[in-house]
Amino acid sequence: MDALEKAIADEMWRQSCLFWAQRNITNEKGRRLEFSDHRFLKDIYDDWTPVQVVRKASQVGYSTMEILKSFYAAKFRGYNIIYTLPTFSDVSQFVPSKVNTIIGNNLNLQDWTQDKDTIFQKKIGDGFIYFRGTFTSGKEKMESGVGIMFSSDLNIHDECDRSDQVILEQYESRLEASKFAGRWYFSNPTSPNTASQKIWEVSDQKHWFVKCSHCNKWQYLDYWKNIKNDKYVCQYCEKEITDKDRMGGQWVKKYKDREISGYWIPHMICPWIPASKIAEQERTKTKQFFYNFVLGLPYIGSDVVVNQDVILKAVDLSSLNKKEHNVLGVDQGLKKHWVLMNTQGIFALGKTDSWQDIEQLIKLYDVELCIIDALPDLTEPRKIRDKYPGKIWLNYFKKEVRKADYISWDYKTHTVFSDRTKIIQNTIDKFVNREVRIQMNPEELGEYVKHWTALYKVVEKDNLGIERDSWESTGDDHFVFATLYAIIGMEKAEKGGTEIREWSGEKKPYDGLAPSIIDEIKRQEKFD
């Protein structure tokens, strides 16, 4: 492309409606792009601020816009772009169903993508777009590693709040050689602790202001102030805010001198969504769903996040822990995080690189019961279990454990199967209700608290469309799971072995586990 052609393209881009309209671009559903109902997107199409962050409700046309902007950046600016989604499975669905369909619907874009066009990579002009997931395992981990090796001019993080926050941060290193070094984050918000929400807090925080056609007052739409009796109304004169009023809004910065460009896109600014639908969702959906997917806001209610106060209120130093009849919970990974407790409360915690240190803890504190995370290392935990029969149990998480108490015990293999979501919620409830005490000084709990505050609850639909709660994490959570295992052990110890119902034999203990996990367990059993 010569300099004149590029200059013309840049000028047309500054008038994005004209740029795309002249090409008759259609989305993945075959509908032509329009900037009447979606007028609030026009300024964002034109925005090339290196660092951008967007809090958004669901289905507002944002992913389509970012796909087109990434095509333009590769074609006319020669950028290499890393486009991330939460998982590689998401990439495998998103690229064929959305990206490739947009290309297939538009001859211009087909001409741009004739070379090296795959699900994970597209060459457009002199630039490349690499599509990558963040949560990885097995072969996907290798693919992710390759992704982190690419140099990039622009990282676009789609659904970043539901992505692995550590991987997102690692991708920043791929921008070091770029003059532009762009980072664009957008997502339905989840927790205020994610990277994108922290970036939002230091952005200019643009809100879509609309002008009441009756009293001429400008205002941004607030659900509790602007929706009454299933209608949009003015906060000042309480007369109706029309769809035309909402379409004719404009972005206003809350903070004028900040370099990071931020936008908030709730459903209230979408002219095709009536107030009655939003009000109905507020009445029928969970608070978390309503905040995240309708208002485009993180929900910070006590039922979906664990804040510092919940944990520190459990601190009780009124008595000295006798350190008798102790239970140990161990979460394994690169480091082994451990929590020691008894009926008086949690009295010690830490982390180590060595399984020998874990064994020393068992001896030093005369641990009566120890629950260890069964994965990822199967070998060493099994050796310790076999060395102390009946004292060491390995935990596997299963969905919908059949027992009413969400825990099943297999006495033949000293394995415990627990429902991950239910055990997390049970443990949080114990902290909230002061049923678990922490007998340690608050200044010793900095990392412990940090691991708990990384948790947040999401609502997901299963294959049958049934909504189910799930706890996710924005960072390290190893002390959380070490605590869960210790709590499981305490509940068994308090009930007594005879009161715990053994595995009924109706199903194999492996039922409900991932096939790859079952294969690895069976492989290890052959060597035992």
N, C-alpha and C positions, 0 to 999 in steps of 0.2 A: 504493500500500500504506500503510495507516495504521500508527501507532506500535505498537499492540498486535499487529497481524499480524506486523510485522517482529520484535518482541521474541520472539514465539512461534517464528518461523522461526529466529532466532538461537539460541534455546535448543535447538530440535530439531537444529540444526547441531552444537551441542556434543555431541549424542548422534548422531553421523553414521549409525550403523547404523540407528537409528530413523527418521531423516530420509529415507534412501533406501529402507529396507525398506517404510515406509508407502506409498511411491509405486510399489513393485514394479518398481524400475528394473532394466533388463537391459542387458548390454553389447552390443557390435556383433555378437556371435555368438548373441544371444538368450538368454543365460544370466543368471539373476538374480544380482545382486550378493550376495556372502556374505562374512562376516567370521569364518569359522572357519579355513579354509586361509589366508585373506588377513588374518589378525588383525594382522600386522605393519603393515598399511596404515592401520589404524583411527586411530592417533595422528597419522598424517600427514594423513589426511582432516581431523582436528580442528585441525591446526596452521596458524595464521594469522600466524606470524612474518614480518615483511616480507622478510627475506633468508633464503632457504633454498637448500640445495644437497644433491643426492643422487647418490652413487655407486651404480650399480645394475647387476645382471646383466640379461640380456635376458628379455622376456616375463614380467614379474612383476605386470602389471596397473596399471603406473604411469601410462601415457598416458591410460587410461580415467579414472583418478582425477582427473588434472589437467583433463581435459575437463569433468568434472562440477563440479569446484571453480570452473572459469572460468565455467560457466553460473550457478552460485550467486552468484558475486561480481558478475556483471553484473545478475542478476535482483534480488537482495535488498540488495546494497550499492551498486548503480548505478555500478560501476566500468567504465571503459574498459580493455580488455585487449589487449595485443599478444602473440600466440602465434606463436613462430618455430619453423621447422624448417630444416635445412641449406640446402635449395634450393627454388625455386618448383615444380619437378617433384615434390618430396616433398609440398608443400602440395596440389598437384593430385591426388595419390593419397590422401593422408592424410584430407583433409576428406570426400570422397565415400565412401571405404571405411570410415572409422572414425567420424568426427564425425556425418556425416549418417545413417549406419546406426544409431547410438545414438539419435539424434533420432527416426528412423523407427520404432524399436522401442518407443518410450515416448510415450504420448499426452500426459503432462504436459509433456514437453519440446517436443512439437509445438506445444502452446499457447503456450510461451514464445518460439518462433522463427518467428512467422508474418509478421513484417515485415522487409524488407531482408535476406533470407536468400540469400547467395551463397557460392561457394567461399571467397572472400577476406574476407568480412565477414558478421557475424551480429549483428542487434539483438535483445537480450534484456532486456526491461524498459526501463529508462532507460540501460542500458549497451550498449557495443559490444564485440565481439571481432573483432580484425583478425588474419587468418592471413597470415604473411609468410615468405618465404625469405630467406636471407642471402647465399649465393653467387649473383651475378646477372650478366647481360649483356643488351645490347640493350634490348628492351621491359621485361624483368624489372628492369633497373637503374632504369628510370623508376618502375616499381611500388614497388620498394624505397624509392626516394627519397620517394614519397608516404607510405609506411609510417612513415618516420622523421619525417615532418611531424606525425603524429598525436600528441595528448597522451594520456598513459596513466597509470593508477593502478597497474597490475600488468603486468609483463613476464614471460611464461612461456617459457623457452627449452628446447624439446624437442630431444634429441640435440645439446646445445650443444657437446660436444667435437668434433663433426664439422661445426660451423658456422663461418662467417667470424668470427673473434674480434674484428676491428676493427668490423664491423657490430654485433655484440652490445654492444660498448662504446658505440657511437653511440646505441643505443636507450636507454641510461641517461638521456640528455638529455631524453627524452620524459616523464620522471617528475618533473621539477622542480616542477611546480605541484600535485602530489598530496601529501596528508597521509600516505597509506599508503606510496606509492612502493615497491611490492613488486618484488622480483627473485627469481624461482624458477628454479634451474638443475637440470636432471637429464639424465643421459646414461650410456651404457656408457662408461667412461673410456677414453681413448686414451693421451695423453701427460701427464706431470705438469706440463707447461708451459701447459696451457690455462687459461682464466679460471676455469672451475668448479673445477678441481683446486687452484688457488691459493686460491680461496675456501674450499674444503673444509679446507685446512690451518689456517685461522683460525676455523673453525666449532667447535661443541661436540662434533662427531664421535660421534654416538650409534651404539652397537653393540647388536644384539639378543642379550640374555643369556638363556640357557635354564638351567633347574635340573634336574640329574640326579635322576631319581626313585629312584636307588639310594643315592647318598651325599649327596644334597642340596646339592652344590656348584654354585654359579652360574658360568657361563662363556659367552663368545661363541664361536661355532663357527669354528675354524681348519682349513682343509683338511688341513694336514700333521699336526695334532694330533688331529683329531676324526673322521677317516675312515680306517679300517683294515679290510682284508679285505672291502672293499665294504660296510661298515656304519658307521653313526654310533656313535661310542663316547665315553665321558666321558674328559676329559683326566686325571682324577684316579684313578678306580677302574677305568677301561677297560671298564666294563660298557656295555651298549647304551643309547644315547640314543634314545628312542622318538619317533614322529611326534607323539604327544600332548605330549611334553616340548618339542618344537620349536614346536608351536602355542601353548603356554602361556608363551612368553617375554615379555620386556618390554624396552623401550628404556632404555639407561643412557648418560648423558653421560660422555664421557671428560674433558671440560673443563666445569665447572659454571658458570663466570662469563662465558661468551662469549655474545654476542647473536645470532650467526648460527646458525641451526638446520641441522644436518647429519645425514644418515642414510646408512648403508651397508647395501645390500640384496644379499647374495650368494645364489646358488641354495641354499646350505646351509640357509637359514632358511625355504625354501619346502617345506611338508610333502608336497606332491605329487611332489617330485623325490627319487628314492631316491639313496642314497650310491653305489650301483653305477653309475648313469648318470654322476654327476660324476667318479668314478674312471675310467670308460671314456673320457670326454672328455679327461681329463688325459693319458691314454695315447695318444690318437689325434689330438688337435687340436694346432695350433701353440701355443707358449707364449703368444703374443700373444692368440689367440682365447680360450684358457682363462682368462687373467687378465681380459681385457676383458668377455667375454660370460658367463662362468660365475662367476668370483669377484667381478666388478664392481670390479676394481682396474686402475689404469694399469700397463702393463708397461714397465719401464725397462731391459730387457736391451740389450746393445750392438748387437743385431741389429735393433732397431726405433727407436732414438733416437740422435742424435749429441750427445754431451756435450762440454763445454768441453775436457776432457782430450784427447779424440781430436784436436782441432784444434791445441791448444797443444803437444802432443807432436811435431807436425810441424815446429815452429820449429827451425831449424838455422842458427846464426850462425857456424859454424866456418870458413866461407870467404866471401869477398867476391864477390857476384854480378857477373859481367862485363857483364850486360845486352846480350848479343849473341844473334842468331837468336831474336828475341822473337815471342811469340804473344799476341794480345789477345782476351779474351772480353768481350762486352757484352750485358747484359740491359736491355731498354728498358721504360719505363713513364713515370710523371710525371718521374722522374729516370732517367738512364742510369747504371747501376752497371757498373764495369769492373774487370777483373783482368788484370794483366800477368805473364807467366811465360816461362821458358825451361827448358832441360834441368836447370838448377841448382835451379829452384824458382820459387815466386811471390815477386816482389820489389816489387810496387807494386799498389795498388788504390785505388779512390775512386768518386765519383759526381759527375755534372754535369747541368745542365739543357740543355746545348747539344750538338748534333751536330757543331758546329764544333770543340768541345773534343775530341771523339772523333777527328776527323780530325787535329787537332794531335798527339794522342798517337801516332797511326799514323806521322806524320812524325818526331816527336821521338825515338821509340824505334826507328825504322827497322823497324817491325813487318813480319815476313815473311808472316804469316797472321793474319787476323782473322775470328772467327766472331761474328755478331750475331744476336740473337733477331729472328726475322722479323716478330713481331707485338708490339703492335697497330699500330704505324706502318709501313706498307709503303713509303711514298714516300721518306723521307729515307734509310733504309738501302739502298734500291735505287739511289739516286743515288750514294751512296758506293761501292757495289759496282761500278757501271758506270764510275766514275771510276778505280778501281784494279782492272782486270780480272785475275782469277786470285788476287788477294790477299785480297779480301773475299768471304765466303760467308755466306748467310742460312740459319738453322736453323729447321726445322719439326719438332715432335714428332709421331711416329706410333706407334701401338701395334703391337707385333709386327713390327718391321722385319725383312725376310726374311733379311738378311745375318747370318751367324753372329756377327759382331762388333757387331751392333745399330746399325750406322751405314751409310748408303748415300749415295753422292756422285753428284750430277747435274752433269756437267761442262759441259753445254750452258747451264745457267742459273746455275751456281755456287751450287747449293742443296744443303744437307746435310739428310738426314732421319735422325733418331735416335729410339730408343725411350726415352721419358722415364724410366720406372722403372729400366730397365737401366743407363742412363748415370748416374743418381743412385747406384745401388748400386755400380757400378764405381768411381765417384769416392770414395765412402766407403771402399770396400775399399782403395783406393790410400792414403788417409790412415791407415787402421788399420795397414796393412802398411809404412808409412813409405816408400812409393814416390813420394809427393809431399812436397816440402819447402817450408817457408815461410821466406823469408829476410827477415823483418821483425821488429822488436821487438814483443814481446807487448802492450805498452801501446798499440800502434797497431791492435790487432786486436779491440777491444771490440765494435764494430758487426758486424764480420765473423763473429765467434764467435756473436753473438746470432742472426744470420740462420741459421747452421747448426743451432743448438740449437732452432730453431722447427720443425724437421722431425720427423716421426714416421711409421712405417710402419703401414699398415692392410691387412687381408686382405679383399678384396671378391669377390663371386661375379658372373661375367658372365651373359649371357642363357642360357647352357647349363648354369649351375650350377657352373662350374669356378672354383675359388678362385684368385685372382691377387693378388700383392702390389701395393700402390700407396703412393707417398710423398705425404703431405699436409703441411700447414703450419699452425701456430697463429699466425703473424704474418708479418712481412716476411722474404722469403727471396731477395732479388734478388742478393746476393753469391754465394749458392749457385749460381744459374744462370749468372752471369758466370763462375764457376769451371768449371762443366760445359762451357761453350763453349770456354774456354781449354784444357781437357783434351782436348776433341775436336780442337782445332787442333793441339795437341802430338802427339797420336797420329798424325795425318795427316803432320805434319812428320817425325816419327821414322820412320814406315814408308816415306816417300818417295812421291811422286805416282804412280810407275809401279806401285807395289804395291797401290794402292787400286783396287778393281774399280769400273768405271763402271756407271752405271745400265743394266740389261740390256735395257730396252725392252719387257720382258714385260708391265709394267704402267705406267700413266701415273703420273708423279711425284706427282699429287694424290691417288692412291688412299689411303684411310685418314684423310684430313683431313675435318674437319667441312664440310658443304655451304656454310655461311655463309662459311667461310674461303676455300674454293675460289672462290666467287662474287666475293669481294673481290679475290683475286689476279688473276682473269681480268679484272675491271673495271679494275684498275690496268694490266694488260698492254696494254689497248687504248690507253692514254694514252702508253705508252712508245715 
